[in-house]
Amino acid sequence: MSGVHTKIKKTGHHQLIVMRLKWKICGMRDPENISQALELEPDFMGFIFYHKSPRYVGQQWVGPGAGFPATTKKVGVFVNADI
């Protein structure tokens, strides 16, 4: 899900190309780790919902918490899940 966002800014007679890398942290489970990772301001944070994965969030997981910033998008990883 990582990528590069390109934006062109015009400054007088010149054009300046500004590129910003988009990045994701994935496999988060522990609330303390999630809080620390959010301090890095990732564009995306991934959570694993596949029970055979060692990074599976678990059946009792209640979500990333109320303080989750709107600037970081939540991403779920599912394998052969019913929709």
ABEGO torsion letter per residue (X at the ends): XBBBBBBBBBBEABBBBBBBBBBBBBGBABAAAAAAAAAAGBABBBBBABAABAABAEAABAEAEAABBAABBBBBBBBGBBX
